[in-house]
Amino acid sequence: MSKNRWHFHNYLVPDKHKPKPYFFLAMALALVVLIGTALLISALIGTISLHNSILCSLTNTGGPALNSIDTHYLTTPTQLLAVLHYATSKVVPQQSVEEIKVTFQVLRSLSPCNFLVFGLGRDSLMWSAFNPRGTTLFLEEDPKWVQTVLKDFPTLHAHTVRYRTQLSQADQLLKSSRSEPYCHPNKTYLRENYRCRLALTGLPEEVYETEWDLIMIDAPRGYYPEAPGRMGAIFSAAVMSRSRVGSGVTHVFLHDVDRKVEKAFAHEFLCKKYLVNRVGKLWHFEIPPANKINNSSTDNFC
């Protein structure tokens, strides 16, 4: 994600010569809501560890016991912070509302789940809030940007990663992946697979040890020749998806498919036959594990 990708909304100011009573009433109500939310967040942060469930504080009030289904809908500190942030900020997520809804619907059906996001930004608090009590991990290339975001949103879980490719190498990397056996689906892997240049070998152990239900690819940067490009992220998402041993498919969301490299690598590794939805610049794939794929070819993913 680019640091300067944030868009700003212009707010309309009522004509001071034509006051509208309902406008001021709406502003007053909004202020009450914001103050109430801020006080609630302050109370939660001051009395509850972010590493503990809010359930403990709620079940000790003498009210009826909550069952497992109820606990899923309890508001978390991250969700409250998200409400306060997006209600008071002019910064909006990079993706459009319609694009966001695609991932939101899947998170809503699977949460709590394991959600891996390539990229860290001002929309990260939103993604984390959509997966309450799940594991949401962000991977970002710029360590200074990680510090900046975590300073504002300390509840987010993020790691800095380094990429060993550049966007200018995309065509050569695609060609070499077809001739290198350790890039082929029957032999490839990620951790310490230095023979396949597309394999992300330097990720945190947590990434390799977790089976991810959703993978969002909205980074690293891929809009100038020296940028890392998303070639390795797309390839590695395909490898993780095929390595799944649990039930179900892996949902992979790829943003910025209007760009040549994203589109080419998606067709090569994520496969058009697994594409289930496309909205704006976002493609949604449902990739089955390798043991569920009926494909006699061992040289290509699709």
Secondary structure per residue as TSV (DSSP state, phi and psi in degrees):
chain	resnum	aa	ss	phi	psi
A	1	M	-	360.0	139.5
A	2	S	-	-81.8	143.7
A	3	K	T	-68.2	-29.1
A	4	N	T	-100.3	29.0
A	5	R	-	-90.2	-4.0
A	6	W	-	-73.0	138.1
A	7	H	E	-107.3	150.0
A	8	F	E	-120.1	140.5
A	9	H	-	-92.1	141.9
A	10	N	-	-91.7	128.3
A	11	Y	-	-95.1	134.6
A	12	L	-	-81.5	132.3
A	13	V	-	-104.3	125.8
A	14	P	-	-59.2	147.9
A	15	D	-	-61.6	121.0
A	16	K	T	-66.8	-16.7
A	17	H	T	-86.9	-8.4
A	18	K	S	-131.7	70.5
A	19	P	-	-62.3	139.8
A	20	K	-	-115.0	112.6
A	21	P	H	-57.0	-37.7
A	22	Y	H	-68.5	-25.2
A	23	F	H	-66.1	-46.8
A	24	F	H	-68.3	-32.8
A	25	L	H	-64.4	-42.4
A	26	A	H	-64.5	-40.4
A	27	M	H	-64.7	-39.6
A	28	A	H	-64.3	-43.3
A	29	L	H	-63.7	-41.8
A	30	A	H	-61.9	-40.5
A	31	L	H	-63.5	-40.8
A	32	V	H	-61.5	-43.5
A	33	V	H	-63.1	-44.4
A	34	L	H	-64.9	-42.8
A	35	I	H	-64.0	-42.5
A	36	G	H	-62.5	-42.3
A	37	T	H	-63.9	-43.6
A	38	A	H	-61.4	-43.5
A	39	L	H	-63.6	-39.2
A	40	L	H	-65.6	-43.1
A	41	I	H	-63.2	-43.1
A	42	S	H	-60.1	-42.1
A	43	A	H	-65.7	-40.5
A	44	L	H	-65.8	-47.1
A	45	I	H	-65.2	-32.6
A	46	G	H	-77.9	-20.7
A	47	T	H	-120.7	-13.1
A	48	I	S	-125.7	129.8
A	49	S	-	-68.8	138.2
A	50	L	T	-67.7	-11.6
A	51	H	T	-92.8	-3.4
A	52	N	S	-110.3	160.0
A	53	S	-	-79.7	144.6
A	54	I	T	-67.6	-17.2
A	55	L	H	-54.3	-37.8
A	56	C	H	-60.0	-44.5
A	57	S	H	-71.5	-25.5
A	58	L	H	-85.1	-35.1
A	59	T	H	-79.0	-9.5
A	60	N	T	-93.5	10.7
A	61	T	T	-92.0	-0.5
A	62	G	S	91.1	-0.3
A	63	G	S	-80.0	-179.5
A	64	P	-	-65.5	147.9
A	65	A	-	-65.9	147.1
A	66	L	-	-100.0	137.4
A	67	N	-	-87.5	177.7
A	68	S	H	-63.3	-31.8
A	69	I	H	-70.5	-41.3
A	70	D	H	-60.6	-41.0
A	71	T	H	-63.5	-26.9
A	72	H	H	-64.4	-28.3
A	73	Y	T	-97.3	3.2
A	74	L	S	-68.1	138.2
A	75	T	-	-71.7	134.5
A	76	T	-	-98.9	160.9
A	77	P	H	-56.1	-38.3
A	78	T	H	-63.1	-40.5
A	79	Q	H	-64.9	-40.6
A	80	L	H	-64.5	-41.5
A	81	L	H	-63.3	-37.0
A	82	A	H	-64.5	-42.6
A	83	V	H	-59.9	-47.8
A	84	L	H	-63.7	-44.1
A	85	H	H	-64.2	-52.2
A	86	Y	H	-75.1	-18.8
A	87	A	H	-79.1	-20.5
A	88	T	H	-118.0	-0.3
A	89	S	-	-107.7	147.3
A	90	K	S	-87.1	-8.3
A	91	V	E	-78.5	132.8
A	92	V	E	-120.7	154.7
A	93	P	-	-60.3	157.0
A	94	Q	S	-67.3	-38.9
A	95	Q	S	-77.1	154.0
A	96	S	-	-74.6	166.4
A	97	V	H	-60.4	-42.8
A	98	E	H	-65.4	-36.3
A	99	E	H	-68.1	-42.7
A	100	I	H	-60.7	-38.4
A	101	K	H	-60.0	-31.6
A	102	V	H	-60.8	-50.5
A	103	T	H	-70.6	-38.4
A	104	F	H	-58.3	-43.2
A	105	Q	H	-62.2	-38.1
A	106	V	H	-70.4	-44.0
A	107	L	H	-60.6	-39.8
A	108	R	H	-62.0	-34.7
A	109	S	H	-83.1	-25.2
A	110	L	H	-107.6	-22.5
A	111	S	-	-61.9	140.6
A	112	P	S	-76.9	135.6
A	113	C	-	-146.4	-175.6
A	114	N	E	-102.6	117.9
A	115	F	E	-124.5	114.9
A	116	L	E	-104.9	128.4
A	117	V	E	-123.2	120.8
A	118	F	E	-84.0	105.5
A	119	G	-	125.3	144.9
A	120	L	-	-135.4	131.4
A	121	G	S	-164.7	-163.4
A	122	R	T	-72.0	-11.9
A	123	D	T	-93.3	-4.0
A	124	S	H	-65.5	-35.0
A	125	L	H	-61.6	-36.3
A	126	M	H	-64.1	-47.9
A	127	W	H	-62.4	-41.9
A	128	S	H	-64.3	-39.3
A	129	A	H	-67.3	-27.2
A	130	F	T	-73.4	-10.9
A	131	N	S	-125.0	60.4
A	132	P	T	-61.7	135.6
A	133	R	T	64.5	7.2
A	134	G	S	-96.9	-177.4
A	135	T	E	-105.4	115.4
A	136	T	E	-120.2	116.7
A	137	L	E	-119.5	132.4
A	138	F	E	-109.8	136.8
A	139	L	E	-115.6	123.2
A	140	E	E	-132.1	142.7
A	141	E	S	-83.3	-25.4
A	142	D	-	-102.2	109.7
A	143	P	H	-63.4	-34.4
A	144	K	H	-66.7	-37.0
A	145	W	H	-68.3	-36.1
A	146	V	H	-60.6	-45.5
A	147	Q	H	-62.2	-39.4
A	148	T	H	-64.0	-46.2
A	149	V	H	-69.3	-44.7
A	150	L	H	-67.8	-23.3
A	151	K	H	-64.4	-37.7
A	152	D	H	-85.2	-33.3
A	153	F	-	-127.4	73.6
A	154	P	T	-67.4	-12.9
A	155	T	T	-79.8	-11.1
A	156	L	-	-74.0	150.8
A	157	H	-	-110.1	111.0
A	158	A	E	-140.5	151.3
A	159	H	E	-130.0	147.4
A	160	T	E	-89.5	132.8
A	161	V	-	-128.6	155.3
A	162	R	-	-113.7	140.5
A	163	Y	-	-110.0	145.8
A	164	R	-	-108.4	23.7
A	165	T	-	-128.6	166.1
A	166	Q	-	-130.9	151.3
A	167	L	G	-57.5	-34.6
A	168	S	G	-63.2	-17.2
A	169	Q	G	-93.3	4.3
A	170	A	H	-55.7	-49.3
A	171	D	H	-63.0	-42.5
A	172	Q	H	-68.0	-37.0
A	173	L	H	-67.0	-38.8
A	174	L	H	-65.1	-41.6
A	175	K	H	-65.6	-44.8
A	176	S	H	-68.1	-30.6
A	177	S	H	-65.5	-25.1
A	178	R	H	-79.7	-22.4
A	179	S	H	-102.5	-18.5
A	180	E	-	-87.6	114.9
A	181	P	G	-56.3	-32.8
A	182	Y	G	-78.9	4.6
A	183	C	G	-102.3	-8.1
A	184	H	S	-79.4	148.8
A	185	P	T	-60.6	-26.8
A	186	N	T	-80.2	-14.3
A	187	K	T	-125.6	-11.9
A	188	T	-	-78.8	157.5
A	189	Y	-	-157.9	178.3
A	190	L	S	-108.5	-59.2
A	191	R	T	-58.1	119.2
A	192	E	T	61.0	26.0
A	193	N	-	-90.8	77.8
A	194	Y	T	-78.7	-13.7
A	195	R	T	-76.2	-28.6
A	196	C	S	-98.3	111.8
A	197	R	T	-69.9	-15.9
A	198	L	T	-85.2	-17.6
A	199	A	S	-71.4	129.5
A	200	L	-	-81.5	101.5
A	201	T	-	-91.6	-16.3
A	202	G	S	-107.6	28.9
A	203	L	-	-79.4	157.5
A	204	P	-	-59.6	149.7
A	205	E	H	-56.9	-32.5
A	206	E	H	-57.0	-34.7
A	207	V	H	-66.9	-44.0
A	208	Y	H	-71.1	-32.2
A	209	E	H	-86.9	-9.8
A	210	T	S	-103.4	140.6
A	211	E	-	-94.1	114.7
A	212	W	-	-90.6	130.9
A	213	D	S	-83.4	-35.2
A	214	L	E	-131.8	142.5
A	215	I	E	-132.3	120.9
A	216	M	E	-105.1	126.5
A	217	I	E	-112.2	99.9
A	218	D	-	-131.2	24.2
A	219	A	-	-170.8	168.1
A	220	P	S	-76.4	-173.9
A	221	R	-	-59.8	141.9
A	222	G	-	-148.3	39.8
A	223	Y	S	-124.1	11.5
A	224	Y	S	-150.9	155.4
A	225	P	T	-54.7	-37.8
A	226	E	T	-83.6	-5.5
A	227	A	S	-68.1	154.5
A	228	P	-	-61.1	-31.3
A	229	G	-	73.6	166.8
A	230	R	S	-104.9	16.8
A	231	M	H	-61.0	-49.4
A	232	G	H	-66.7	-36.9
A	233	A	H	-65.1	-41.6
A	234	I	H	-66.2	-46.8
A	235	F	H	-60.3	-46.8
A	236	S	H	-67.3	-33.9
A	237	A	H	-63.5	-37.7
A	238	A	H	-65.9	-41.1
A	239	V	H	-65.3	-44.6
A	240	M	H	-60.5	-41.8
A	241	S	H	-64.5	-43.9
A	242	R	H	-70.3	-23.0
A	243	S	T	-84.6	-0.8
A	244	R	-	-60.5	134.9
A	245	V	-	-111.6	-18.0
A	246	G	S	-77.1	177.2
A	247	S	S	-74.9	158.3
A	248	G	S	85.3	-178.4
A	249	V	-	-103.3	171.0
A	250	T	E	-103.1	127.6
A	251	H	E	-89.8	121.2
A	252	V	E	-116.9	127.0
A	253	F	E	-114.7	122.9
A	254	L	E	-116.6	122.8
A	255	H	E	-100.9	159.0
A	256	D	-	68.1	41.3
A	257	V	T	-75.7	0.4
A	258	D	T	-75.0	-9.9
A	259	R	S	-92.1	148.0
A	260	K	H	-59.5	-48.4
A	261	V	H	-66.7	-46.1
A	262	E	H	-57.3	-44.1
A	263	K	H	-67.8	-44.4
A	264	A	H	-63.7	-44.4
A	265	F	H	-73.1	-28.2
A	266	A	I	-65.8	-44.0
A	267	H	I	-65.5	-33.0
A	268	E	I	-76.7	-39.2
A	269	F	I	-118.2	-32.3
A	270	L	I	-89.8	-25.9
A	271	C	-	78.2	127.7
A	272	K	G	-61.5	-32.5
A	273	K	G	-68.2	-17.4
A	274	Y	G	-98.5	0.7
A	275	L	E	-75.8	118.1
A	276	V	E	-111.2	-15.7
A	277	N	E	-159.1	145.6
A	278	R	E	-142.9	124.8
A	279	V	E	-137.1	122.0
A	280	G	T	59.1	-122.1
A	281	K	T	-102.0	17.8
A	282	L	E	-114.1	131.2
A	283	W	E	-113.5	139.3
A	284	H	E	-117.2	120.8
A	285	F	E	-111.5	146.5
A	286	E	E	-119.3	105.1
A	287	I	E	-105.0	121.4
A	288	P	-	-78.3	160.1
A	289	P	-	-66.5	159.5
A	290	A	G	-58.7	-34.9
A	291	N	G	-72.0	-6.3
A	292	K	G	-107.7	1.2
A	293	I	-	-95.0	124.0
A	294	N	-	-93.4	83.9
A	295	N	-	-142.3	117.5
A	296	S	-	-77.7	-16.6
A	297	S	-	-76.7	137.5
A	298	T	S	-112.5	5.0
A	299	D	S	-105.0	-12.0
A	300	N	-	-143.3	160.4
A	301	F	-	-81.9	-23.1
A	302	C	-	-114.1	360.0
